[in-house]
Amino acid sequence: MQSMKPDDFIDAELSWPHRTGHVCAVRHDPAHRWLYFPAMDVGEALVFKCYDSATHGGTVQFGAHTAFVDPRSRDVARTRDSIELRAIALFC
């Protein structure tokens, strides 16, 4: 079930000394529902779609992701490695 509305996504500017970038930030709404994968093994990966240019046929156009400090984590828990990869798929 989708809990986010188009108005929940807002433009945000990221500024560095040598360039400026733009991303979508997410406006907080208590109605949002998030998935959480607390017991992933180091050999597992989570892959998800963040954006789709298709706007027809019930396709979800945006997918939000975030991070948080899990108060249930052990002090000796291995830190998470996060790799972001952007790919373009064309279906003709």
Phi and psi restraints in degrees (range 20) as a CNS / XPLOR table:
assign (resid 1 and name C) (resid 2 and name N)
       (resid 2 and name CA) (resid 2 and name C) 1.0 -83.0 20.0 2
assign (resid 2 and name N) (resid 2 and name CA)
       (resid 2 and name C) (resid 3 and name N) 1.0 126.6 20.0 2
assign (resid 2 and name C) (resid 3 and name N)
       (resid 3 and name CA) (resid 3 and name C) 1.0 -110.7 20.0 2
assign (resid 3 and name N) (resid 3 and name CA)
       (resid 3 and name C) (resid 4 and name N) 1.0 -1.0 20.0 2
assign (resid 3 and name C) (resid 4 and name N)
       (resid 4 and name CA) (resid 4 and name C) 1.0 -104.5 20.0 2
assign (resid 4 and name N) (resid 4 and name CA)
       (resid 4 and name C) (resid 5 and name N) 1.0 144.9 20.0 2
assign (resid 4 and name C) (resid 5 and name N)
       (resid 5 and name CA) (resid 5 and name C) 1.0 -108.9 20.0 2
assign (resid 5 and name N) (resid 5 and name CA)
       (resid 5 and name C) (resid 6 and name N) 1.0 157.5 20.0 2
assign (resid 5 and name C) (resid 6 and name N)
       (resid 6 and name CA) (resid 6 and name C) 1.0 -53.5 20.0 2
assign (resid 6 and name N) (resid 6 and name CA)
       (resid 6 and name C) (resid 7 and name N) 1.0 -34.5 20.0 2
assign (resid 6 and name C) (resid 7 and name N)
       (resid 7 and name CA) (resid 7 and name C) 1.0 -69.4 20.0 2
assign (resid 7 and name N) (resid 7 and name CA)
       (resid 7 and name C) (resid 8 and name N) 1.0 -13.6 20.0 2
assign (resid 7 and name C) (resid 8 and name N)
       (resid 8 and name CA) (resid 8 and name C) 1.0 -73.5 20.0 2
assign (resid 8 and name N) (resid 8 and name CA)
       (resid 8 and name C) (resid 9 and name N) 1.0 -18.2 20.0 2
assign (resid 8 and name C) (resid 9 and name N)
       (resid 9 and name CA) (resid 9 and name C) 1.0 -95.8 20.0 2
assign (resid 9 and name N) (resid 9 and name CA)
       (resid 9 and name C) (resid 10 and name N) 1.0 125.6 20.0 2
assign (resid 9 and name C) (resid 10 and name N)
       (resid 10 and name CA) (resid 10 and name C) 1.0 -127.2 20.0 2
assign (resid 10 and name N) (resid 10 and name CA)
       (resid 10 and name C) (resid 11 and name N) 1.0 148.0 20.0 2
assign (resid 10 and name C) (resid 11 and name N)
       (resid 11 and name CA) (resid 11 and name C) 1.0 -71.2 20.0 2
assign (resid 11 and name N) (resid 11 and name CA)
       (resid 11 and name C) (resid 12 and name N) 1.0 136.4 20.0 2
assign (resid 11 and name C) (resid 12 and name N)
       (resid 12 and name CA) (resid 12 and name C) 1.0 -132.3 20.0 2
assign (resid 12 and name N) (resid 12 and name CA)
       (resid 12 and name C) (resid 13 and name N) 1.0 142.9 20.0 2
assign (resid 12 and name C) (resid 13 and name N)
       (resid 13 and name CA) (resid 13 and name C) 1.0 -104.3 20.0 2
assign (resid 13 and name N) (resid 13 and name CA)
       (resid 13 and name C) (resid 14 and name N) 1.0 133.8 20.0 2
assign (resid 13 and name C) (resid 14 and name N)
       (resid 14 and name CA) (resid 14 and name C) 1.0 -109.6 20.0 2
assign (resid 14 and name N) (resid 14 and name CA)
       (resid 14 and name C) (resid 15 and name N) 1.0 126.0 20.0 2
assign (resid 14 and name C) (resid 15 and name N)
       (resid 15 and name CA) (resid 15 and name C) 1.0 -116.9 20.0 2
assign (resid 15 and name N) (resid 15 and name CA)
       (resid 15 and name C) (resid 16 and name N) 1.0 129.4 20.0 2
assign (resid 15 and name C) (resid 16 and name N)
       (resid 16 and name CA) (resid 16 and name C) 1.0 -122.3 20.0 2
assign (resid 16 and name N) (resid 16 and name CA)
       (resid 16 and name C) (resid 17 and name N) 1.0 164.6 20.0 2
assign (resid 16 and name C) (resid 17 and name N)
       (resid 17 and name CA) (resid 17 and name C) 1.0 -59.0 20.0 2
assign (resid 17 and name N) (resid 17 and name CA)
       (resid 17 and name C) (resid 18 and name N) 1.0 -32.0 20.0 2
assign (resid 17 and name C) (resid 18 and name N)
       (resid 18 and name CA) (resid 18 and name C) 1.0 -104.8 20.0 2
assign (resid 18 and name N) (resid 18 and name CA)
       (resid 18 and name C) (resid 19 and name N) 1.0 -6.5 20.0 2
assign (resid 18 and name C) (resid 19 and name N)
       (resid 19 and name CA) (resid 19 and name C) 1.0 -166.6 20.0 2
assign (resid 19 and name N) (resid 19 and name CA)
       (resid 19 and name C) (resid 20 and name N) 1.0 168.5 20.0 2
assign (resid 19 and name C) (resid 20 and name N)
       (resid 20 and name CA) (resid 20 and name C) 1.0 -126.5 20.0 2
assign (resid 20 and name N) (resid 20 and name CA)
       (resid 20 and name C) (resid 21 and name N) 1.0 137.3 20.0 2
assign (resid 20 and name C) (resid 21 and name N)
       (resid 21 and name CA) (resid 21 and name C) 1.0 -125.8 20.0 2
assign (resid 21 and name N) (resid 21 and name CA)
       (resid 21 and name C) (resid 22 and name N) 1.0 166.9 20.0 2
assign (resid 21 and name C) (resid 22 and name N)
       (resid 22 and name CA) (resid 22 and name C) 1.0 -131.4 20.0 2
assign (resid 22 and name N) (resid 22 and name CA)
       (resid 22 and name C) (resid 23 and name N) 1.0 137.6 20.0 2
assign (resid 22 and name C) (resid 23 and name N)
       (resid 23 and name CA) (resid 23 and name C) 1.0 -136.8 20.0 2
assign (resid 23 and name N) (resid 23 and name CA)
       (resid 23 and name C) (resid 24 and name N) 1.0 171.3 20.0 2
assign (resid 23 and name C) (resid 24 and name N)
       (resid 24 and name CA) (resid 24 and name C) 1.0 -96.7 20.0 2
assign (resid 24 and name N) (resid 24 and name CA)
       (resid 24 and name C) (resid 25 and name N) 1.0 126.7 20.0 2
assign (resid 24 and name C) (resid 25 and name N)
       (resid 25 and name CA) (resid 25 and name C) 1.0 -98.6 20.0 2
assign (resid 25 and name N) (resid 25 and name CA)
       (resid 25 and name C) (resid 26 and name N) 1.0 167.1 20.0 2
assign (resid 25 and name C) (resid 26 and name N)
       (resid 26 and name CA) (resid 26 and name C) 1.0 -116.4 20.0 2
assign (resid 26 and name N) (resid 26 and name CA)
       (resid 26 and name C) (resid 27 and name N) 1.0 126.8 20.0 2
assign (resid 26 and name C) (resid 27 and name N)
       (resid 27 and name CA) (resid 27 and name C) 1.0 -77.7 20.0 2
assign (resid 27 and name N) (resid 27 and name CA)
       (resid 27 and name C) (resid 28 and name N) 1.0 133.2 20.0 2
assign (resid 27 and name C) (resid 28 and name N)
       (resid 28 and name CA) (resid 28 and name C) 1.0 -66.7 20.0 2
assign (resid 28 and name N) (resid 28 and name CA)
       (resid 28 and name C) (resid 29 and name N) 1.0 138.6 20.0 2
assign (resid 28 and name C) (resid 29 and name N)
       (resid 29 and name CA) (resid 29 and name C) 1.0 -148.8 20.0 2
assign (resid 29 and name N) (resid 29 and name CA)
       (resid 29 and name C) (resid 30 and name N) 1.0 123.0 20.0 2
assign (resid 29 and name C) (resid 30 and name N)
       (resid 30 and name CA) (resid 30 and name C) 1.0 -58.9 20.0 2
assign (resid 30 and name N) (resid 30 and name CA)
       (resid 30 and name C) (resid 31 and name N) 1.0 -17.0 20.0 2
assign (resid 30 and name C) (resid 31 and name N)
       (resid 31 and name CA) (resid 31 and name C) 1.0 -79.3 20.0 2
assign (resid 31 and name N) (resid 31 and name CA)
       (resid 31 and name C) (resid 32 and name N) 1.0 -11.0 20.0 2
assign (resid 31 and name C) (resid 32 and name N)
       (resid 32 and name CA) (resid 32 and name C) 1.0 -62.7 20.0 2
assign (resid 32 and name N) (resid 32 and name CA)
       (resid 32 and name C) (resid 33 and name N) 1.0 143.6 20.0 2
assign (resid 32 and name C) (resid 33 and name N)
       (resid 33 and name CA) (resid 33 and name C) 1.0 -121.2 20.0 2
assign (resid 33 and name N) (resid 33 and name CA)
       (resid 33 and name C) (resid 34 and name N) 1.0 129.4 20.0 2
assign (resid 33 and name C) (resid 34 and name N)
       (resid 34 and name CA) (resid 34 and name C) 1.0 -117.8 20.0 2
assign (resid 34 and name N) (resid 34 and name CA)
       (resid 34 and name C) (resid 35 and name N) 1.0 149.9 20.0 2
assign (resid 34 and name C) (resid 35 and name N)
       (resid 35 and name CA) (resid 35 and name C) 1.0 -99.1 20.0 2
assign (resid 35 and name N) (resid 35 and name CA)
       (resid 35 and name C) (resid 36 and name N) 1.0 146.3 20.0 2
assign (resid 35 and name C) (resid 36 and name N)
       (resid 36 and name CA) (resid 36 and name C) 1.0 -137.2 20.0 2
assign (resid 36 and name N) (resid 36 and name CA)
       (resid 36 and name C) (resid 37 and name N) 1.0 132.8 20.0 2
assign (resid 36 and name C) (resid 37 and name N)
       (resid 37 and name CA) (resid 37 and name C) 1.0 -118.6 20.0 2
assign (resid 37 and name N) (resid 37 and name CA)
       (resid 37 and name C) (resid 38 and name N) 1.0 81.3 20.0 2
assign (resid 37 and name C) (resid 38 and name N)
       (resid 38 and name CA) (resid 38 and name C) 1.0 -77.7 20.0 2
assign (resid 38 and name N) (resid 38 and name CA)
       (resid 38 and name C) (resid 39 and name N) 1.0 -18.0 20.0 2
assign (resid 38 and name C) (resid 39 and name N)
       (resid 39 and name CA) (resid 39 and name C) 1.0 -116.1 20.0 2
assign (resid 39 and name N) (resid 39 and name CA)
       (resid 39 and name C) (resid 40 and name N) 1.0 34.1 20.0 2
assign (resid 39 and name C) (resid 40 and name N)
       (resid 40 and name CA) (resid 40 and name C) 1.0 -71.1 20.0 2
assign (resid 40 and name N) (resid 40 and name CA)
       (resid 40 and name C) (resid 41 and name N) 1.0 143.3 20.0 2
assign (resid 40 and name C) (resid 41 and name N)
       (resid 41 and name CA) (resid 41 and name C) 1.0 -87.7 20.0 2
assign (resid 41 and name N) (resid 41 and name CA)
       (resid 41 and name C) (resid 42 and name N) 1.0 158.9 20.0 2
assign (resid 41 and name C) (resid 42 and name N)
       (resid 42 and name CA) (resid 42 and name C) 1.0 -63.9 20.0 2
assign (resid 42 and name N) (resid 42 and name CA)
       (resid 42 and name C) (resid 43 and name N) 1.0 -19.4 20.0 2
assign (resid 42 and name C) (resid 43 and name N)
       (resid 43 and name CA) (resid 43 and name C) 1.0 -89.9 20.0 2
assign (resid 43 and name N) (resid 43 and name CA)
       (resid 43 and name C) (resid 44 and name N) 1.0 3.7 20.0 2
assign (resid 43 and name C) (resid 44 and name N)
       (resid 44 and name CA) (resid 44 and name C) 1.0 -105.4 20.0 2
assign (resid 44 and name N) (resid 44 and name CA)
       (resid 44 and name C) (resid 45 and name N) 1.0 154.1 20.0 2
assign (resid 44 and name C) (resid 45 and name N)
       (resid 45 and name CA) (resid 45 and name C) 1.0 -135.7 20.0 2
assign (resid 45 and name N) (resid 45 and name CA)
       (resid 45 and name C) (resid 46 and name N) 1.0 150.1 20.0 2
assign (resid 45 and name C) (resid 46 and name N)
       (resid 46 and name CA) (resid 46 and name C) 1.0 -111.0 20.0 2
assign (resid 46 and name N) (resid 46 and name CA)
       (resid 46 and name C) (resid 47 and name N) 1.0 124.2 20.0 2
assign (resid 46 and name C) (resid 47 and name N)
       (resid 47 and name CA) (resid 47 and name C) 1.0 -119.6 20.0 2
assign (resid 47 and name N) (resid 47 and name CA)
       (resid 47 and name C) (resid 48 and name N) 1.0 131.4 20.0 2
assign (resid 47 and name C) (resid 48 and name N)
       (resid 48 and name CA) (resid 48 and name C) 1.0 -146.8 20.0 2
assign (resid 48 and name N) (resid 48 and name CA)
       (resid 48 and name C) (resid 49 and name N) 1.0 156.6 20.0 2
assign (resid 48 and name C) (resid 49 and name N)
       (resid 49 and name CA) (resid 49 and name C) 1.0 -91.0 20.0 2
assign (resid 49 and name N) (resid 49 and name CA)
       (resid 49 and name C) (resid 50 and name N) 1.0 128.1 20.0 2
assign (resid 49 and name C) (resid 50 and name N)
       (resid 50 and name CA) (resid 50 and name C) 1.0 -96.6 20.0 2
assign (resid 50 and name N) (resid 50 and name CA)
       (resid 50 and name C) (resid 51 and name N) 1.0 -26.6 20.0 2
assign (resid 50 and name C) (resid 51 and name N)
       (resid 51 and name CA) (resid 51 and name C) 1.0 -152.8 20.0 2
assign (resid 51 and name N) (resid 51 and name CA)
       (resid 51 and name C) (resid 52 and name N) 1.0 143.7 20.0 2
assign (resid 51 and name C) (resid 52 and name N)
       (resid 52 and name CA) (resid 52 and name C) 1.0 -138.9 20.0 2
assign (resid 52 and name N) (resid 52 and name CA)
       (resid 52 and name C) (resid 53 and name N) 1.0 127.5 20.0 2
assign (resid 52 and name C) (resid 53 and name N)
       (resid 53 and name CA) (resid 53 and name C) 1.0 -74.7 20.0 2
assign (resid 53 and name N) (resid 53 and name CA)
       (resid 53 and name C) (resid 54 and name N) 1.0 -17.1 20.0 2
assign (resid 53 and name C) (resid 54 and name N)
       (resid 54 and name CA) (resid 54 and name C) 1.0 -69.4 20.0 2
assign (resid 54 and name N) (resid 54 and name CA)
       (resid 54 and name C) (resid 55 and name N) 1.0 133.8 20.0 2
assign (resid 54 and name C) (resid 55 and name N)
       (resid 55 and name CA) (resid 55 and name C) 1.0 -121.0 20.0 2
assign (resid 55 and name N) (resid 55 and name CA)
       (resid 55 and name C) (resid 56 and name N) 1.0 17.7 20.0 2
assign (resid 55 and name C) (resid 56 and name N)
       (resid 56 and name CA) (resid 56 and name C) 1.0 -127.6 20.0 2
assign (resid 56 and name N) (resid 56 and name CA)
       (resid 56 and name C) (resid 57 and name N) 1.0 165.1 20.0 2
assign (resid 56 and name C) (resid 57 and name N)
       (resid 57 and name CA) (resid 57 and name C) 1.0 73.4 20.0 2
assign (resid 57 and name N) (resid 57 and name CA)
       (resid 57 and name C) (resid 58 and name N) 1.0 22.7 20.0 2
assign (resid 57 and name C) (resid 58 and name N)
       (resid 58 and name CA) (resid 58 and name C) 1.0 76.8 20.0 2
assign (resid 58 and name N) (resid 58 and name CA)
       (resid 58 and name C) (resid 59 and name N) 1.0 12.3 20.0 2
assign (resid 58 and name C) (resid 59 and name N)
       (resid 59 and name CA) (resid 59 and name C) 1.0 -69.1 20.0 2
assign (resid 59 and name N) (resid 59 and name CA)
       (resid 59 and name C) (resid 60 and name N) 1.0 133.4 20.0 2
assign (resid 59 and name C) (resid 60 and name N)
       (resid 60 and name CA) (resid 60 and name C) 1.0 -74.4 20.0 2
assign (resid 60 and name N) (resid 60 and name CA)
       (resid 60 and name C) (resid 61 and name N) 1.0 125.9 20.0 2
assign (resid 60 and name C) (resid 61 and name N)
       (resid 61 and name CA) (resid 61 and name C) 1.0 -86.5 20.0 2
assign (resid 61 and name N) (resid 61 and name CA)
       (resid 61 and name C) (resid 62 and name N) 1.0 -37.3 20.0 2
assign (resid 61 and name C) (resid 62 and name N)
       (resid 62 and name CA) (resid 62 and name C) 1.0 -124.6 20.0 2
assign (resid 62 and name N) (resid 62 and name CA)
       (resid 62 and name C) (resid 63 and name N) 1.0 146.6 20.0 2
assign (resid 62 and name C) (resid 63 and name N)
       (resid 63 and name CA) (resid 63 and name C) 1.0 -134.6 20.0 2
assign (resid 63 and name N) (resid 63 and name CA)
       (resid 63 and name C) (resid 64 and name N) 1.0 122.0 20.0 2
assign (resid 63 and name C) (resid 64 and name N)
       (resid 64 and name CA) (resid 64 and name C) 1.0 -90.9 20.0 2
assign (resid 64 and name N) (resid 64 and name CA)
       (resid 64 and name C) (resid 65 and name N) 1.0 149.8 20.0 2
assign (resid 64 and name C) (resid 65 and name N)
       (resid 65 and name CA) (resid 65 and name C) 1.0 -142.8 20.0 2
assign (resid 65 and name N) (resid 65 and name CA)
       (resid 65 and name C) (resid 66 and name N) 1.0 155.8 20.0 2
assign (resid 65 and name C) (resid 66 and name N)
       (resid 66 and name CA) (resid 66 and name C) 1.0 -153.9 20.0 2
assign (resid 66 and name N) (resid 66 and name CA)
       (resid 66 and name C) (resid 67 and name N) 1.0 -177.1 20.0 2
assign (resid 66 and name C) (resid 67 and name N)
       (resid 67 and name CA) (resid 67 and name C) 1.0 -138.0 20.0 2
assign (resid 67 and name N) (resid 67 and name CA)
       (resid 67 and name C) (resid 68 and name N) 1.0 160.2 20.0 2
assign (resid 67 and name C) (resid 68 and name N)
       (resid 68 and name CA) (resid 68 and name C) 1.0 -156.6 20.0 2
assign (resid 68 and name N) (resid 68 and name CA)
       (resid 68 and name C) (resid 69 and name N) 1.0 162.6 20.0 2
assign (resid 68 and name C) (resid 69 and name N)
       (resid 69 and name CA) (resid 69 and name C) 1.0 -84.9 20.0 2
assign (resid 69 and name N) (resid 69 and name CA)
       (resid 69 and name C) (resid 70 and name N) 1.0 121.1 20.0 2
assign (resid 69 and name C) (resid 70 and name N)
       (resid 70 and name CA) (resid 70 and name C) 1.0 -88.9 20.0 2
assign (resid 70 and name N) (resid 70 and name CA)
       (resid 70 and name C) (resid 71 and name N) 1.0 111.3 20.0 2
assign (resid 70 and name C) (resid 71 and name N)
       (resid 71 and name CA) (resid 71 and name C) 1.0 -66.0 20.0 2
assign (resid 71 and name N) (resid 71 and name CA)
       (resid 71 and name C) (resid 72 and name N) 1.0 -13.2 20.0 2
assign (resid 71 and name C) (resid 72 and name N)
       (resid 72 and name CA) (resid 72 and name C) 1.0 -89.5 20.0 2
assign (resid 72 and name N) (resid 72 and name CA)
       (resid 72 and name C) (resid 73 and name N) 1.0 -5.5 20.0 2
assign (resid 72 and name C) (resid 73 and name N)
       (resid 73 and name CA) (resid 73 and name C) 1.0 -68.4 20.0 2
assign (resid 73 and name N) (resid 73 and name CA)
       (resid 73 and name C) (resid 74 and name N) 1.0 144.4 20.0 2
assign (resid 73 and name C) (resid 74 and name N)
       (resid 74 and name CA) (resid 74 and name C) 1.0 -72.8 20.0 2
assign (resid 74 and name N) (resid 74 and name CA)
       (resid 74 and name C) (resid 75 and name N) 1.0 151.7 20.0 2
assign (resid 74 and name C) (resid 75 and name N)
       (resid 75 and name CA) (resid 75 and name C) 1.0 -61.5 20.0 2
assign (resid 75 and name N) (resid 75 and name CA)
       (resid 75 and name C) (resid 76 and name N) 1.0 -27.8 20.0 2
assign (resid 75 and name C) (resid 76 and name N)
       (resid 76 and name CA) (resid 76 and name C) 1.0 -96.8 20.0 2
assign (resid 76 and name N) (resid 76 and name CA)
       (resid 76 and name C) (resid 77 and name N) 1.0 9.5 20.0 2
assign (resid 76 and name C) (resid 77 and name N)
       (resid 77 and name CA) (resid 77 and name C) 1.0 -64.2 20.0 2
assign (resid 77 and name N) (resid 77 and name CA)
       (resid 77 and name C) (resid 78 and name N) 1.0 142.5 20.0 2
assign (resid 77 and name C) (resid 78 and name N)
       (resid 78 and name CA) (resid 78 and name C) 1.0 -66.4 20.0 2
assign (resid 78 and name N) (resid 78 and name CA)
       (resid 78 and name C) (resid 79 and name N) 1.0 139.0 20.0 2
assign (resid 78 and name C) (resid 79 and name N)
       (resid 79 and name CA) (resid 79 and name C) 1.0 -73.2 20.0 2
assign (resid 79 and name N) (resid 79 and name CA)
       (resid 79 and name C) (resid 80 and name N) 1.0 153.3 20.0 2
assign (resid 79 and name C) (resid 80 and name N)
       (resid 80 and name CA) (resid 80 and name C) 1.0 -78.1 20.0 2
assign (resid 80 and name N) (resid 80 and name CA)
       (resid 80 and name C) (resid 81 and name N) 1.0 138.7 20.0 2
assign (resid 80 and name C) (resid 81 and name N)
       (resid 81 and name CA) (resid 81 and name C) 1.0 -99.4 20.0 2
assign (resid 81 and name N) (resid 81 and name CA)
       (resid 81 and name C) (resid 82 and name N) 1.0 131.2 20.0 2
assign (resid 81 and name C) (resid 82 and name N)
       (resid 82 and name CA) (resid 82 and name C) 1.0 -123.7 20.0 2
assign (resid 82 and name N) (resid 82 and name CA)
       (resid 82 and name C) (resid 83 and name N) 1.0 125.3 20.0 2
assign (resid 82 and name C) (resid 83 and name N)
       (resid 83 and name CA) (resid 83 and name C) 1.0 -123.3 20.0 2
assign (resid 83 and name N) (resid 83 and name CA)
       (resid 83 and name C) (resid 84 and name N) 1.0 125.5 20.0 2
assign (resid 83 and name C) (resid 84 and name N)
       (resid 84 and name CA) (resid 84 and name C) 1.0 -105.6 20.0 2
assign (resid 84 and name N) (resid 84 and name CA)
       (resid 84 and name C) (resid 85 and name N) 1.0 128.3 20.0 2
assign (resid 84 and name C) (resid 85 and name N)
       (resid 85 and name CA) (resid 85 and name C) 1.0 -127.0 20.0 2
assign (resid 85 and name N) (resid 85 and name CA)
       (resid 85 and name C) (resid 86 and name N) 1.0 132.8 20.0 2
assign (resid 85 and name C) (resid 86 and name N)
       (resid 86 and name CA) (resid 86 and name C) 1.0 -110.6 20.0 2
assign (resid 86 and name N) (resid 86 and name CA)
       (resid 86 and name C) (resid 87 and name N) 1.0 131.2 20.0 2
assign (resid 86 and name C) (resid 87 and name N)
       (resid 87 and name CA) (resid 87 and name C) 1.0 -133.1 20.0 2
assign (resid 87 and name N) (resid 87 and name CA)
       (resid 87 and name C) (resid 88 and name N) 1.0 152.1 20.0 2
assign (resid 87 and name C) (resid 88 and name N)
       (resid 88 and name CA) (resid 88 and name C) 1.0 -118.0 20.0 2
assign (resid 88 and name N) (resid 88 and name CA)
       (resid 88 and name C) (resid 89 and name N) 1.0 128.0 20.0 2
assign (resid 88 and name C) (resid 89 and name N)
       (resid 89 and name CA) (resid 89 and name C) 1.0 -118.8 20.0 2
assign (resid 89 and name N) (resid 89 and name CA)
       (resid 89 and name C) (resid 90 and name N) 1.0 125.6 20.0 2
assign (resid 89 and name C) (resid 90 and name N)
       (resid 90 and name CA) (resid 90 and name C) 1.0 -110.3 20.0 2
assign (resid 90 and name N) (resid 90 and name CA)
       (resid 90 and name C) (resid 91 and name N) 1.0 126.3 20.0 2
assign (resid 90 and name C) (resid 91 and name N)
       (resid 91 and name CA) (resid 91 and name C) 1.0 -113.6 20.0 2
assign (resid 91 and name N) (resid 91 and name CA)
       (resid 91 and name C) (resid 92 and name N) 1.0 108.4 20.0 2
